[in-house]
Amino acid sequence: MSMNNSVTRFILHNLLPPNPQSFNVHFASSTPRRRFQTLAFSHVIDEKMVVVGGGAAGIYGAIRAKTLAPDLNVVVIEKGKPLAKVKVSGGGRCNVTNGHCADNLILADKYPRGSKEFRGSFFNVHGPNDTMSWFSEHGVKLKTEEDGRVFPVSDNSSTIVDCLLNEARRRGVILQTGKSVTTASNTADGKFMLKIEKRTIDYVEFVEADYLLIASGSSQQGYNLADQLGHSIIKPVPSLFTFKIDDKPLTELSGITFPKVKASLKLESLQKNIPELTQVGPMLVTHWGLSGPVVLRLSAWGARDLFSSDYKGTLLVDFLLDVHSEALKSLLSQHKKKFPKQKVVGSYPPELGLVKRFWKYLLNREGIDEDILWASISNNSLMSIATLLKQCSFIVKGKGQFKDEFVTAGGVPLSEISLKTMESRIKSRLYFAGEVLNVDGITGGFNFQNAWSGGYIAGTSIGKMAASSAPSSLKKQTI
Ligand SMILES: Cc1cc2nc3c(=O)[nH]c(=O)nc-3n(C[C@H](O)[C@H](O)[C@H](O)COP(=O)(O)OP(=O)(O)OC[C@H]3O[C@@H](n4cnc5c(N)ncnc54)[C@H](O)[C@@H]3O)c2cc1C
């Protein structure tokens, strides 16, 4: 068989487990165009776990499995750079988890897809507190901000990346980067045969695995693997985005924030106000439309409906949630009586808590000359300003960008896996964790928490099974 020496060395160095003499390595014949190798590890104690994807869920799961079963060969195949999303997350600070959700029911409610299923044991096994303890025990100091978001004290996502990669290395997890798992099938004896390719060179390997953890995030390749192994895929659509609004005077107010608004979204094609599509919270004006927690939450809860209506609809905003309409009208009338000689543009009830630029926007939207005096403003105009503050409509024209976070709704249905083990209900020894599943959370660290919890549970299940299949003389004390 003709084998390029450097390729052989590469395979032996990267794929073979630490104790090569106990493995049977078979190299299949090569074709004229491509080289093929089949690596088969057949001894019972030499079981192999392959993790597809070196993201948060994959690396965390690999570490956990290797911690419980040090003799298990754990190989992570990553097509790009490991933990790339962790690196860019949270604006480079990495919002690791959320510290304000001690109650699992409150926590489950942060997941537009997953809220029902996560009411069970999922977060009991490894919830936000466990994640925080894990990182603290591994030398990462964390802090919880006022809104519950947890970051490393360093405010640098590299702290999290380095911690995970160092721990993976220390435990003996083998990480192979620049390679994609492109197909997966079952062997006659219930194992997995994986085809692994490199994009940069003409190179193919076939690797056999006893346990397969698919933690491929929102990659289409990962969905294909799940499909090849018998799973269905719920169509992936974007979640966590901002709203594009074609209103130049509004977008000129970019940077203005409203601490508490109530926003309801009515979608064009659906012609109905779905109860979930109303949210309360802070809102922010951007140079392309509206953003902030309230908009991101609407985008998450409405991800599927928004997709179906081509991201077109009407957003109704109540800017003064705590002020009743009648009280608002009376505040404006009293102001008129008190300050008849003042220009409307320069004077308005301070109780409204509005910035001057936004007040001016409201006057312009109602076609009120900003230079008139309060004495000249009609009662009808006052009523329409009050109505605008309580029910201001914005036409949503599309989906904007959100640079801090972005996730995908859809993937492998939760009904097809057991959340107690993360094992597939369709194929035994096949596991899923992270965003590849039909799970997504709102912003605030919930998406990583799903990855940590799922990775941990899958790693625990595999680690325990592998440890129990090792002959007792070889079982080691595990943590
Ligand atoms: C810009 C940005 C910022 C974010 N910030 C936050 C935040 O602060 N807090 C938070 O909770 N969430 C955040 N998120 C969401 C969070 O990053 C994801 O929910 C999380 O990374 C999901 O983890 P995962 O391991 O499931 O998938 P990923 O992190 O996407 O990892 C999957 C990995 O699998 C690899 N892969 C895929 N297919 C294959 C294949 N066939 N072969 C080999 N490798 C493959 C991919 O290259 C990737 O590295 C952010 C997302 C973005 C885009």
The ligand as an SDF file (V2000), in Angstrom:
LIG
                    3D

 53 58  0  0  0  0  0  0  0  0999 V2000
  -21.2450   36.1990   18.1350 C   0  0  0  0  0  0  0  0  0  0  0  0
  -21.8740   35.2780   19.1420 C   0  0  0  0  0  0  0  0  0  0  0  0
  -21.7980   35.5820   20.4850 C   0  0  0  0  0  0  0  0  0  0  0  0
  -22.4150   34.7500   21.4200 C   0  0  0  0  0  0  0  0  0  0  0  0
  -22.3360   35.0760   22.7480 N   0  0  0  0  0  0  0  0  0  0  0  0
  -22.9200   34.2740   23.6630 C   0  0  0  0  0  0  0  0  0  0  0  0
  -22.8040   34.5500   25.0510 C   0  0  0  0  0  0  0  0  0  0  0  0
  -22.1190   35.4870   25.4750 O   0  0  0  0  0  0  0  0  0  0  0  0
  -23.4530   33.7190   25.9210 N   0  0  0  0  0  0  0  0  0  0  0  0
  -24.1910   32.6430   25.4970 C   0  0  0  0  0  0  0  0  0  0  0  0
  -24.7540   31.9380   26.3310 O   0  0  0  0  0  0  0  0  0  0  0  0
  -24.2700   32.3370   24.1990 N   0  0  0  0  0  0  0  0  0  0  0  0
  -23.6480   33.1120   23.2740 C   0  0  0  0  0  0  0  0  0  0  0  0
  -23.7310   32.7950   21.9550 N   0  0  0  0  0  0  0  0  0  0  0  0
  -24.3790   31.5360   21.5690 C   0  0  0  0  0  0  0  0  0  0  0  0
  -23.3730   30.3910   21.8340 C   0  0  0  0  0  0  0  0  0  0  0  0
  -22.1430   30.7430   21.2470 O   0  0  0  0  0  0  0  0  0  0  0  0
  -23.8450   29.0670   21.2680 C   0  0  0  0  0  0  0  0  0  0  0  0
  -25.1380   28.7760   21.7420 O   0  0  0  0  0  0  0  0  0  0  0  0
  -22.8780   27.9630   21.6980 C   0  0  0  0  0  0  0  0  0  0  0  0
  -21.6090   28.2360   21.1620 O   0  0  0  0  0  0  0  0  0  0  0  0
  -23.3420   26.5960   21.2400 C   0  0  0  0  0  0  0  0  0  0  0  0
  -22.3410   25.6680   21.5710 O   0  0  0  0  0  0  0  0  0  0  0  0
  -22.1720   24.3230   20.7510 P   0  0  0  0  0  0  0  0  0  0  0  0
  -20.9830   23.6550   21.3080 O   0  0  0  0  0  0  0  0  0  0  0  0
  -23.4490   23.6060   20.7120 O   0  0  0  0  0  0  0  0  0  0  0  0
  -21.9130   24.7920   19.2510 O   0  0  0  0  0  0  0  0  0  0  0  0
  -20.7010   25.6100   18.6400 P   0  0  0  0  0  0  0  0  0  0  0  0
  -20.1000   26.5130   19.6380 O   0  0  0  0  0  0  0  0  0  0  0  0
  -21.2350   26.2170   17.3940 O   0  0  0  0  0  0  0  0  0  0  0  0
  -19.6380   24.4940   18.2990 O   0  0  0  0  0  0  0  0  0  0  0  0
  -19.8580   23.5510   17.2860 C   0  0  0  0  0  0  0  0  0  0  0  0
  -18.5280   23.2410   16.6580 C   0  0  0  0  0  0  0  0  0  0  0  0
  -18.6720   22.1220   15.7900 O   0  0  0  0  0  0  0  0  0  0  0  0
  -17.8650   22.3160   14.6500 C   0  0  0  0  0  0  0  0  0  0  0  0
  -18.4210   21.4570   13.6190 N   0  0  0  0  0  0  0  0  0  0  0  0
  -19.6460   21.5210   13.0670 C   0  0  0  0  0  0  0  0  0  0  0  0
  -19.8360   20.5150   12.2060 N   0  0  0  0  0  0  0  0  0  0  0  0
  -18.6960   19.7910   12.2000 C   0  0  0  0  0  0  0  0  0  0  0  0
  -18.2800   18.6170   11.5030 C   0  0  0  0  0  0  0  0  0  0  0  0
  -19.0950   17.9980   10.6560 N   0  0  0  0  0  0  0  0  0  0  0  0
  -17.0340   18.1560   11.7130 N   0  0  0  0  0  0  0  0  0  0  0  0
  -16.2060   18.7860   12.5800 C   0  0  0  0  0  0  0  0  0  0  0  0
  -16.5500   19.8950   13.2700 N   0  0  0  0  0  0  0  0  0  0  0  0
  -17.7850   20.3910   13.0890 C   0  0  0  0  0  0  0  0  0  0  0  0
  -17.9740   23.8030   14.3820 C   0  0  0  0  0  0  0  0  0  0  0  0
  -16.8760   24.2530   13.6350 O   0  0  0  0  0  0  0  0  0  0  0  0
  -18.0030   24.3720   15.7870 C   0  0  0  0  0  0  0  0  0  0  0  0
  -16.7210   24.7210   16.2600 O   0  0  0  0  0  0  0  0  0  0  0  0
  -23.1130   33.5920   20.9990 C   0  0  0  0  0  0  0  0  0  0  0  0
  -23.1660   33.2910   19.6410 C   0  0  0  0  0  0  0  0  0  0  0  0
  -22.5570   34.1200   18.7220 C   0  0  0  0  0  0  0  0  0  0  0  0
  -22.6280   33.7670   17.2650 C   0  0  0  0  0  0  0  0  0  0  0  0
  1  2  1  0
  2  3  1  0
  2 52  2  0
  3  4  2  0
  4  5  1  0
  4 50  1  0
  5  6  2  0
  6  7  1  0
  6 13  1  0
  7  8  2  0
  7  9  1  0
  9 10  1  0
 10 11  2  0
 10 12  1  0
 12 13  2  0
 13 14  1  0
 14 15  1  0
 14 50  1  0
 15 16  1  0
 16 17  1  0
 16 18  1  0
 18 19  1  0
 18 20  1  0
 20 21  1  0
 20 22  1  0
 22 23  1  0
 23 24  1  0
 24 25  2  0
 24 26  1  0
 24 27  1  0
 27 28  1  0
 28 29  2  0
 28 30  1  0
 28 31  1  0
 31 32  1  0
 32 33  1  0
 33 34  1  0
 33 48  1  0
 34 35  1  0
 35 36  1  0
 35 46  1  0
 36 37  1  0
 36 45  1  0
 37 38  2  0
 38 39  1  0
 39 40  1  0
 39 45  2  0
 40 41  1  0
 40 42  2  0
 42 43  1  0
 43 44  2  0
 44 45  1  0
 46 47  1  0
 46 48  1  0
 48 49  1  0
 50 51  2  0
 51 52  1  0
 52 53  1  0
M  END
$$$$
